[in-house]
């Protein structure tokens, strides 16, 4: 199946599909984003992953790179039929994750979503605005990478009593339901971030 970019009025096209949501500023996109997307597609048997390029990440300082430039970089970088670069947060005029997820559940009521992150975001998810509302509305999946798995044990996300956690070591048609968190454990972990890439680029310019 060939997927095209989602729009707010084509919810019927995504009916009964399993869709991963990978949000971020993508400043710049890198191999870690691809790795997390493909790991989620394989382990959770997703139909597709949407890259939600945010107009502005509320947890980061304002980027000097425009949305249009970051979006174009993502489209040039991605070369996989199951990864779609999406401007849907701009369509929604939103940049807070819980608001985006609530809106997507409204516009795509028959789509099974899972919010996908790397391990670094799992460690800091409790700092996100209304992070418990995210867990109330969508399944989450975290692709394990440095720092070590043991650091998660005492984090608020892992300690929530109503949250169901499952470590994924083989692919399966796992239920994508709110209050379900999946830990996708990978033998080969990529320790890379957009911040590291920007820092290296700045040093090379110096």
Secondary structure, DSSP 8 states (H G I E B T S, - for coil): -------TT-GGGGTT-EEEEEEE--TT--HHHHHHHHHHHHHHT-SEEEEEE-S--TTS---SS-HHHHHHHHHHH---TTEEEE-HHHHHT---HHHHHHHHHHHTTT-EEEEEEEHHHHHHGGGSTTHHHHHHHSEEEEE--SS-GGGGTTSHHHH-TT-EEEEESS-------TTEEEEE--SS-----HHHHHHHHHHHH-
